[in-house]
Amino acid sequence: MVSEYNICGTLKDKIMKKEIYISVDVEADGPVPGDYSMLSIGACVAGDPEKSFYRELKPISDKFDPEALQVCGFDREKLIAEGADPKAAIEEFSAWLVEICGPGCRPVFVAFNATFDWMFVHWYLIHFTGSDPFGISGLDIKAYYMGVFGKEYWSDTSKSRLDKRFLGESPHTHNALDDAREQAEIFLKIRKTAGF
């Protein structure tokens, strides 16, 4: 009988693989990818925020939610005219991840309310490049905070209710790169307090 570890490497190899935490934020014009568009993506290495990526993208659909558009503040007509081609931008993002991580490292997707951001990033990566370097998982800062500090309610994880010592110095601007840097600060402060 062939062990899964003969095929996939040893358990030690799996445990020892270096992980690089990549804080990712997106701005979108609706609730789901495909029907709606990711308008910008920002990412940085947690702990090294100058290693970063940012693109504003052309919409892929005519559909949009006016309230979502108001939150992110983008002019759709300007993005249609000047935004990056989505396929090219996502290929650049995938290449940036490979460059940042190098061989033998695993990028770990980190976001504040990761379910929303990961959904768009995963869909765009699969749709435009055929693969997702992050795989099918992401680390949610809200869930991490809840677990580390034994919070009973999900509502205790909103930014307005976070312990102030964990809030970042970077502003929350709804610019995807600014917000990726802000949430990276929050994540690292929680990790440090947790002893990592």
LUMNUKE-339556 format. One record per residue: residue number from 0; chain; x, y, z of N, C-alpha, C in turn. Coordinates in steps of 0.02 Angstrom, whole numbers. Layout:
N
+-----+---+--------+---------+--------+---------+----------+--------+--------+---------+--------+
:   k : c : n_east : n_north :   n_up : ca_east : ca_north :  ca_up : c_east : c_north :   c_up :
+-----+---+--------+---------+--------+---------+----------+--------+--------+---------+--------+
: NUM : A :      X :       Y :      Z :       X :        Y :      Z :      X :       Y :      Z :
...
+-----+---+--------+---------+--------+---------+----------+--------+--------+---------+--------+
! end
This chain:
196
+-----+---+--------+---------+--------+---------+----------+--------+--------+---------+--------+
:   k : c : n_east : n_north :   n_up : ca_east : ca_north :  ca_up : c_east : c_north :   c_up :
+-----+---+--------+---------+--------+---------+----------+--------+--------+---------+--------+
:   0 : A :     42 :     -59 :      0 :       0 :        0 :      0 :     44 :      62 :      0 :
:   1 : A :     27 :     112 :    -42 :      67 :      172 :    -47 :     40 :     224 :      2 :
:   2 : A :     84 :     249 :     45 :      64 :      300 :     93 :     55 :     367 :     58 :
:   3 : A :      9 :     408 :     84 :       1 :      475 :     55 :     65 :     515 :     61 :
:   4 : A :    107 :     499 :    111 :     168 :      537 :    120 :    222 :     516 :     70 :
:   5 : A :    216 :     457 :     41 :     263 :      438 :    -12 :    248 :     478 :    -75 :
:   6 : A :    186 :     497 :    -84 :     167 :      536 :   -143 :    177 :     610 :   -131 :
:   7 : A :    158 :     634 :    -73 :     156 :      706 :    -60 :    215 :     732 :    -20 :
:   8 : A :    262 :     690 :     -2 :     317 :      712 :     41 :    306 :     689 :    112 :
:   9 : A :    355 :     698 :    154 :     349 :      675 :    222 :    308 :     724 :    263 :
:  10 : A :    282 :     699 :    319 :     244 :      742 :    364 :    289 :     799 :    388 :
:  11 : A :    352 :     784 :    401 :     399 :      836 :    423 :    406 :     890 :    371 :
:  12 : A :    409 :     871 :    306 :     413 :      921 :    253 :    352 :     966 :    254 :
:  13 : A :    294 :     937 :    264 :     232 :      976 :    265 :    232 :    1026 :    323 :
:  14 : A :    255 :    1003 :    381 :     254 :     1046 :    441 :    307 :    1101 :    435 :
:  15 : A :    365 :    1085 :    407 :     421 :     1132 :    406 :    419 :    1182 :    348 :
:  16 : A :    372 :    1175 :    302 :     369 :     1221 :    246 :    359 :    1292 :    271 :
:  17 : A :    401 :    1338 :    248 :     397 :     1407 :    270 :    333 :    1440 :    244 :
:  18 : A :    300 :    1475 :    288 :     239 :     1511 :    269 :    252 :    1586 :    271 :
:  19 : A :    227 :    1619 :    221 :     232 :     1692 :    218 :    161 :    1720 :    219 :
:  20 : A :    147 :    1760 :    269 :      80 :     1789 :    277 :     72 :    1849 :    231 :
:  21 : A :     23 :    1844 :    187 :       9 :     1898 :    139 :    -59 :    1929 :    157 :
:  22 : A :    -57 :    1992 :    178 :    -119 :     2027 :    195 :   -149 :    2054 :    130 :
:  23 : A :   -212 :    2037 :    118 :    -245 :     2053 :     55 :   -311 :    2089 :     69 :
:  24 : A :   -324 :    2141 :     30 :    -388 :     2176 :     33 :   -411 :    2191 :    -38 :
:  25 : A :   -477 :    2187 :    -48 :    -505 :     2205 :   -113 :   -561 :    2255 :   -103 :
:  26 : A :   -573 :    2292 :   -156 :    -632 :     2334 :   -160 :   -672 :    2308 :   -220 :
:  27 : A :   -737 :    2299 :   -211 :    -779 :     2270 :   -262 :   -844 :    2310 :   -268 :
:  28 : A :   -878 :    2300 :   -325 :    -939 :     2338 :   -337 :  -1002 :    2296 :   -326 :
:  29 : A :   -994 :    2241 :   -290 :   -1052 :     2199 :   -276 :  -1033 :    2142 :   -229 :
:  30 : A :  -1081 :    2099 :   -214 :   -1071 :     2048 :   -162 :  -1036 :    1984 :   -184 :
:  31 : A :  -1034 :    1968 :   -248 :   -1002 :     1905 :   -270 :   -963 :    1916 :   -334 :
:  32 : A :   -908 :    1879 :   -342 :    -869 :     1884 :   -404 :   -905 :    1852 :   -463 :
:  33 : A :   -888 :    1875 :   -522 :    -918 :     1848 :   -582 :   -977 :    1890 :   -603 :
:  34 : A :  -1028 :    1892 :   -561 :   -1084 :     1937 :   -575 :  -1063 :    2010 :   -565 :
:  35 : A :  -1019 :    2021 :   -517 :    -994 :     2087 :   -502 :   -918 :    2087 :   -509 :
:  36 : A :   -888 :    2145 :   -500 :    -816 :     2153 :   -516 :   -774 :    2171 :   -456 :
:  37 : A :   -713 :    2144 :   -455 :    -662 :     2168 :   -409 :   -631 :    2229 :   -442 :
:  38 : A :   -635 :    2285 :   -408 :    -611 :     2348 :   -437 :   -539 :    2364 :   -418 :
:  39 : A :   -517 :    2339 :   -362 :    -447 :     2348 :   -343 :   -425 :    2291 :   -297 :
:  40 : A :   -361 :    2278 :   -298 :    -331 :     2229 :   -253 :   -266 :    2258 :   -226 :
:  41 : A :   -258 :    2251 :   -160 :    -198 :     2273 :   -127 :   -173 :    2217 :    -83 :
:  42 : A :   -107 :    2209 :    -80 :     -78 :     2155 :    -39 :     -9 :    2177 :    -15 :
:  43 : A :      9 :    2152 :     43 :      76 :     2164 :     69 :     97 :    2105 :    112 :
:  44 : A :    162 :    2098 :    121 :     189 :     2047 :    165 :    180 :    2072 :    237 :
:  45 : A :    147 :    2033 :    278 :     139 :     2051 :    349 :    208 :    2053 :    381 :
:  46 : A :    225 :    2110 :    409 :     291 :     2120 :    438 :    340 :    2155 :    392 :
:  47 : A :    323 :    2162 :    329 :     365 :     2197 :    280 :    319 :    2231 :    230 :
:  48 : A :    281 :    2283 :    253 :     227 :     2312 :    212 :    250 :    2347 :    148 :
:  49 : A :    315 :    2361 :    142 :     338 :     2391 :     80 :    341 :    2341 :     23 :
:  50 : A :    343 :    2277 :     40 :     336 :     2224 :    -11 :    262 :    2219 :    -25 :
:  51 : A :    241 :    2253 :    -77 :     169 :     2261 :    -87 :    150 :    2257 :   -161 :
:  52 : A :     86 :    2251 :   -171 :      57 :     2247 :   -238 :     -9 :    2286 :   -238 :
:  53 : A :    -22 :    2324 :   -291 :     -84 :     2360 :   -297 :   -103 :    2369 :   -370 :
:  54 : A :   -165 :    2355 :   -387 :    -192 :     2368 :   -454 :   -265 :    2388 :   -449 :
:  55 : A :   -284 :    2433 :   -494 :    -354 :     2450 :   -504 :   -374 :    2418 :   -570 :
:  56 : A :   -432 :    2383 :   -571 :    -450 :     2341 :   -628 :   -512 :    2366 :   -664 :
:  57 : A :   -514 :    2353 :   -728 :    -575 :     2365 :   -767 :   -629 :    2318 :   -741 :
:  58 : A :   -691 :    2341 :   -737 :    -746 :     2296 :   -719 :   -755 :    2241 :   -771 :
:  59 : A :   -778 :    2182 :   -748 :    -789 :     2126 :   -793 :   -863 :    2116 :   -809 :
:  60 : A :   -906 :    2157 :   -778 :    -978 :     2150 :   -786 :  -1010 :    2219 :   -787 :
:  61 : A :  -1067 :    2223 :   -818 :   -1105 :     2285 :   -817 :  -1144 :    2294 :   -752 :
:  62 : A :  -1151 :    2240 :   -713 :   -1189 :     2244 :   -651 :  -1147 :    2277 :   -596 :
:  63 : A :  -1179 :    2316 :   -555 :   -1146 :     2343 :   -495 :  -1198 :    2366 :   -445 :
:  64 : A :  -1179 :    2365 :   -383 :   -1221 :     2388 :   -328 :  -1200 :    2460 :   -312 :
:  65 : A :  -1244 :    2509 :   -321 :   -1225 :     2578 :   -309 :  -1198 :    2590 :   -238 :
:  66 : A :  -1225 :    2554 :   -188 :   -1200 :     2564 :   -119 :  -1128 :    2538 :   -112 :
:  67 : A :  -1113 :    2481 :   -143 :   -1045 :     2455 :   -140 :   -997 :    2502 :   -175 :
:  68 : A :  -1018 :    2530 :   -230 :    -977 :     2577 :   -267 :   -965 :    2641 :   -227 :
:  69 : A :  -1015 :    2662 :   -190 :   -1008 :     2722 :   -148 :   -958 :    2710 :    -92 :
:  70 : A :   -958 :    2650 :    -63 :    -911 :     2634 :     -9 :   -839 :    2639 :    -33 :
:  71 : A :   -824 :    2610 :    -91 :    -755 :     2610 :   -114 :   -736 :    2674 :   -150 :
:  72 : A :   -786 :    2713 :   -173 :    -771 :     2778 :   -202 :   -744 :    2778 :   -272 :
:  73 : A :   -749 :    2722 :   -307 :    -722 :     2720 :   -375 :   -772 :    2748 :   -426 :
:  74 : A :   -746 :    2777 :   -478 :    -784 :     2798 :   -536 :   -780 :    2742 :   -588 :
:  75 : A :   -835 :    2706 :   -598 :    -835 :     2649 :   -644 :   -815 :    2668 :   -715 :
:  76 : A :   -838 :    2726 :   -737 :    -822 :     2746 :   -806 :   -746 :    2757 :   -813 :
:  77 : A :   -716 :    2785 :   -762 :    -643 :     2796 :   -763 :   -607 :    2729 :   -763 :
:  78 : A :   -631 :    2680 :   -723 :    -600 :     2614 :   -722 :   -609 :    2579 :   -789 :
:  79 : A :   -667 :    2586 :   -819 :    -678 :     2556 :   -885 :   -627 :    2583 :   -935 :
:  80 : A :   -612 :    2648 :   -931 :    -565 :     2679 :   -977 :   -492 :    2668 :   -959 :
:  81 : A :   -477 :    2669 :   -893 :    -406 :     2671 :   -872 :   -384 :    2612 :   -829 :
:  82 : A :   -430 :    2571 :   -805 :    -411 :     2516 :   -761 :   -370 :    2463 :   -798 :
:  83 : A :   -333 :    2425 :   -759 :    -292 :     2371 :   -788 :   -337 :    2315 :   -814 :
:  84 : A :   -315 :    2283 :   -867 :    -350 :     2224 :   -892 :   -350 :    2172 :   -835 :
:  85 : A :   -408 :    2146 :   -816 :    -411 :     2099 :   -759 :   -365 :    2039 :   -766 :
:  86 : A :   -363 :    2009 :   -825 :    -320 :     1950 :   -835 :   -247 :    1969 :   -824 :
:  87 : A :   -225 :    2024 :   -854 :    -156 :     2045 :   -846 :   -140 :    2062 :   -773 :
:  88 : A :   -186 :    2097 :   -740 :    -174 :     2116 :   -670 :   -169 :    2055 :   -624 :
:  89 : A :   -212 :    2006 :   -635 :    -211 :     1947 :   -592 :   -150 :    1903 :   -608 :
:  90 : A :   -130 :    1901 :   -670 :     -68 :     1866 :   -687 :     -8 :    1899 :   -653 :
:  91 : A :     -8 :    1966 :   -651 :      45 :     2003 :   -616 :     44 :    1988 :   -541 :
:  92 : A :    -16 :    1985 :   -513 :     -22 :     1970 :   -441 :      4 :    1900 :   -427 :
:  93 : A :    -14 :    1852 :   -467 :      11 :     1783 :   -458 :     87 :    1781 :   -464 :
:  94 : A :    115 :    1817 :   -512 :     188 :     1819 :   -521 :    221 :    1853 :   -461 :
:  95 : A :    188 :    1905 :   -434 :     215 :     1939 :   -375 :    218 :    1891 :   -316 :
:  96 : A :    166 :    1851 :   -306 :     165 :     1802 :   -252 :    222 :    1752 :   -259 :
:  97 : A :    233 :    1728 :   -320 :     288 :     1680 :   -332 :    355 :    1713 :   -316 :
:  98 : A :    363 :    1776 :   -337 :     426 :     1812 :   -324 :    436 :    1822 :   -249 :
:  99 : A :    384 :    1842 :   -214 :     389 :     1855 :   -142 :    405 :    1791 :   -104 :
: 100 : A :    372 :    1737 :   -122 :     378 :     1675 :    -84 :    438 :    1634 :   -105 :
: 101 : A :    456 :    1635 :   -168 :     512 :     1594 :   -191 :    494 :    1520 :   -187 :
: 102 : A :    541 :    1478 :   -207 :     527 :     1406 :   -206 :    524 :    1379 :   -134 :
: 103 : A :    479 :    1333 :   -123 :     476 :     1301 :    -57 :    439 :    1339 :     -4 :
: 104 : A :    410 :    1396 :    -21 :     372 :     1435 :     28 :    298 :    1435 :      9 :
: 105 : A :    256 :    1443 :     59 :     184 :     1444 :     47 :    156 :    1512 :     66 :
: 106 : A :    122 :    1546 :     19 :      88 :     1608 :     39 :     24 :    1591 :     77 :
: 107 : A :     12 :    1625 :    131 :     -49 :     1616 :    170 :    -90 :    1680 :    165 :
: 108 : A :   -150 :    1673 :    139 :    -196 :     1729 :    130 :   -221 :    1752 :    199 :
: 109 : A :   -214 :    1816 :    214 :    -236 :     1844 :    277 :   -280 :    1905 :    262 :
: 110 : A :   -338 :    1909 :    294 :    -382 :     1967 :    284 :   -428 :    1976 :    343 :
: 111 : A :   -453 :    2036 :    348 :    -501 :     2052 :    401 :   -570 :    2043 :    371 :
: 112 : A :   -601 :    1989 :    390 :    -661 :     1961 :    359 :   -641 :    1929 :    292 :
: 113 : A :   -599 :    1878 :    299 :    -567 :     1846 :    241 :   -617 :    1815 :    192 :
: 114 : A :   -676 :    1796 :    216 :    -723 :     1763 :    171 :   -740 :    1806 :    111 :
: 115 : A :   -748 :    1870 :    120 :    -765 :     1914 :     64 :   -705 :    1923 :     18 :
: 116 : A :   -649 :    1944 :     44 :    -591 :     1959 :      2 :   -565 :    1895 :    -32 :
: 117 : A :   -561 :    1840 :      6 :    -536 :     1777 :    -23 :   -580 :    1754 :    -81 :
: 118 : A :   -646 :    1761 :    -73 :    -693 :     1739 :   -125 :   -677 :    1774 :   -192 :
: 119 : A :   -666 :    1839 :   -191 :    -650 :     1875 :   -252 :   -581 :    1856 :   -279 :
: 120 : A :   -531 :    1855 :   -236 :    -463 :     1839 :   -258 :   -460 :    1769 :   -287 :
: 121 : A :   -489 :    1721 :   -252 :    -488 :     1652 :   -276 :   -523 :    1646 :   -344 :
: 122 : A :   -582 :    1676 :   -350 :    -619 :     1673 :   -413 :   -578 :    1702 :   -470 :
: 123 : A :   -549 :    1761 :   -459 :    -509 :     1794 :   -512 :   -447 :    1753 :   -529 :
: 124 : A :   -413 :    1726 :   -479 :    -353 :     1686 :   -493 :   -371 :    1624 :   -533 :
: 125 : A :   -423 :    1588 :   -512 :    -443 :     1527 :   -548 :   -468 :    1545 :   -618 :
: 126 : A :   -510 :    1596 :   -623 :    -539 :     1614 :   -687 :   -487 :    1638 :   -737 :
: 127 : A :   -439 :    1679 :   -715 :    -392 :     1710 :   -762 :   -325 :    1675 :   -767 :
: 128 : A :   -305 :    1635 :   -716 :    -240 :     1602 :   -721 :   -244 :    1526 :   -716 :
: 129 : A :   -301 :    1500 :   -693 :    -309 :     1428 :   -687 :   -286 :    1398 :   -621 :
: 130 : A :   -256 :    1439 :   -578 :    -234 :     1413 :   -513 :   -231 :    1469 :   -461 :
: 131 : A :   -231 :    1449 :   -398 :    -228 :     1497 :   -343 :   -170 :    1478 :   -297 :
: 132 : A :   -116 :    1518 :   -296 :     -59 :     1502 :   -253 :    -77 :    1495 :   -179 :
: 133 : A :   -132 :    1526 :   -157 :    -153 :     1521 :    -88 :   -189 :    1455 :    -73 :
: 134 : A :   -211 :    1420 :   -125 :    -250 :     1360 :   -114 :   -321 :    1378 :    -95 :
: 135 : A :   -354 :    1333 :    -60 :    -425 :     1344 :    -45 :   -436 :    1366 :     28 :
: 136 : A :   -388 :    1402 :     55 :    -396 :     1423 :    125 :   -370 :    1494 :    134 :
: 137 : A :   -392 :    1524 :    189 :    -369 :     1590 :    208 :   -374 :    1598 :    283 :
: 138 : A :   -333 :    1640 :    310 :    -333 :     1654 :    382 :   -374 :    1717 :    394 :
: 139 : A :   -427 :    1710 :    432 :    -470 :     1767 :    446 :   -449 :    1798 :    513 :
: 140 : A :   -431 :    1862 :    511 :    -407 :     1896 :    571 :   -462 :    1899 :    625 :
: 141 : A :   -524 :    1908 :    604 :    -579 :     1911 :    652 :   -586 :    1845 :    690 :
: 142 : A :   -584 :    1790 :    654 :    -589 :     1724 :    686 :   -528 :    1710 :    730 :
: 143 : A :   -469 :    1732 :    706 :    -408 :     1723 :    745 :   -413 :    1760 :    811 :
: 144 : A :   -436 :    1822 :    809 :    -445 :     1863 :    869 :   -495 :    1830 :    916 :
: 145 : A :   -549 :    1805 :    888 :    -601 :     1772 :    929 :   -572 :    1712 :    965 :
: 146 : A :   -532 :    1672 :    930 :    -503 :     1612 :    961 :   -449 :    1628 :   1012 :
: 147 : A :   -403 :    1673 :    994 :    -348 :     1690 :   1039 :   -373 :    1719 :   1105 :
: 148 : A :   -424 :    1761 :   1102 :    -447 :     1795 :   1161 :   -512 :    1768 :   1190 :
: 149 : A :   -535 :    1712 :   1164 :    -593 :     1678 :   1192 :   -657 :    1719 :   1189 :
: 150 : A :   -665 :    1756 :   1135 :    -726 :     1797 :   1128 :   -785 :    1751 :   1114 :
: 151 : A :   -840 :    1765 :   1147 :    -899 :     1722 :   1141 :   -940 :    1739 :   1079 :
: 152 : A :   -940 :    1802 :   1059 :    -984 :     1824 :   1005 :   -944 :    1851 :    946 :
: 153 : A :   -968 :    1835 :    887 :    -937 :     1860 :    825 :   -938 :    1936 :    823 :
: 154 : A :   -990 :    1966 :    851 :    -996 :     2039 :    851 :   -939 :    2072 :    890 :
: 155 : A :   -907 :    2034 :    935 :    -850 :     2060 :    973 :   -788 :    2069 :    929 :
: 156 : A :   -790 :    2046 :    867 :    -731 :     2048 :    824 :   -733 :    2106 :    774 :
: 157 : A :   -784 :    2147 :    775 :    -786 :     2205 :    730 :   -731 :    2254 :    750 :
: 158 : A :   -707 :    2292 :    702 :    -652 :     2339 :    717 :   -672 :    2388 :    772 :
: 159 : A :   -735 :    2407 :    774 :    -757 :     2455 :    824 :   -755 :    2426 :    894 :
: 160 : A :   -753 :    2359 :    899 :    -753 :     2327 :    965 :   -687 :    2292 :    982 :
: 161 : A :   -638 :    2295 :    936 :    -572 :     2266 :    950 :   -539 :    2304 :   1007 :
: 162 : A :   -501 :    2268 :   1046 :    -459 :     2300 :   1097 :   -415 :    2351 :   1060 :
: 163 : A :   -415 :    2413 :   1084 :    -381 :     2468 :   1049 :   -306 :    2457 :   1039 :
: 164 : A :   -276 :    2415 :   1082 :    -204 :     2403 :   1074 :   -187 :    2366 :   1010 :
: 165 : A :   -238 :    2335 :    979 :    -225 :     2297 :    918 :   -238 :    2337 :    855 :
: 166 : A :   -269 :    2394 :    861 :    -283 :     2434 :    802 :   -217 :    2461 :    773 :
: 167 : A :   -215 :    2463 :    706 :    -155 :     2485 :    673 :   -149 :    2561 :    671 :
: 168 : A :    -89 :    2584 :    656 :     -78 :     2655 :    648 :    -98 :    2678 :    578 :
: 169 : A :    -99 :    2630 :    531 :    -119 :     2647 :    463 :   -194 :    2661 :    461 :
: 170 : A :   -214 :    2710 :    421 :    -286 :     2727 :    417 :   -325 :    2675 :    376 :
: 171 : A :   -390 :    2671 :    389 :    -435 :     2630 :    349 :   -466 :    2677 :    297 :
: 172 : A :   -442 :    2674 :    235 :    -461 :     2723 :    184 :   -506 :    2695 :    129 :
: 173 : A :   -515 :    2630 :    127 :    -548 :     2595 :     72 :   -504 :    2597 :      9 :
: 174 : A :   -441 :    2614 :     17 :    -391 :     2599 :    -34 :   -365 :    2530 :    -16 :
: 175 : A :   -367 :    2484 :    -64 :    -352 :     2414 :    -48 :   -282 :    2404 :    -19 :
: 176 : A :   -233 :    2442 :    -42 :    -165 :     2433 :    -14 :   -160 :    2463 :     56 :
: 177 : A :   -189 :    2522 :     66 :    -190 :     2551 :    134 :   -222 :    2502 :    183 :
: 178 : A :   -278 :    2474 :    162 :    -315 :     2430 :    208 :   -280 :    2363 :    218 :
: 179 : A :   -244 :    2339 :    167 :    -204 :     2278 :    176 :   -148 :    2291 :    227 :
: 180 : A :   -118 :    2349 :    224 :     -65 :     2366 :    273 :    -94 :    2374 :    343 :
: 181 : A :   -152 :    2406 :    347 :    -185 :     2415 :    412 :   -200 :    2347 :    444 :
: 182 : A :   -230 :    2302 :    406 :    -249 :     2238 :    436 :   -188 :    2194 :    451 :
: 183 : A :   -133 :    2203 :    414 :     -71 :     2168 :    429 :    -46 :    2188 :    499 :
: 184 : A :    -50 :    2253 :    514 :     -30 :     2277 :    580 :    -72 :    2245 :    635 :
: 185 : A :   -138 :    2243 :    624 :    -183 :     2213 :    674 :   -164 :    2139 :    685 :
: 186 : A :   -155 :    2103 :    630 :    -138 :     2032 :    633 :    -74 :    2020 :    672 :
: 187 : A :    -22 :    2060 :    658 :      42 :     2049 :    691 :     39 :    2067 :    765 :
: 188 : A :      0 :    2117 :    783 :      -7 :     2135 :    854 :    -43 :    2079 :    892 :
: 189 : A :    -93 :    2049 :    861 :    -128 :     1993 :    894 :    -81 :    1934 :    902 :
: 190 : A :    -43 :    1919 :    849 :       5 :     1863 :    853 :     57 :    1875 :    908 :
: 191 : A :     82 :    1935 :    913 :     133 :     1950 :    964 :    104 :    1941 :   1034 :
: 192 : A :     44 :    1965 :   1044 :      11 :     1958 :   1110 :     -2 :    1885 :   1125 :
: 193 : A :    -16 :    1845 :   1073 :     -29 :     1774 :   1082 :     36 :    1734 :   1093 :
: 194 : A :     93 :    1768 :   1085 :     157 :     1735 :   1098 :    190 :    1706 :   1037 :
: 195 : A :    171 :    1729 :    978 :     202 :     1704 :    916 :    246 :    1757 :    885 :
+-----+---+--------+---------+--------+---------+----------+--------+--------+---------+--------+
! end
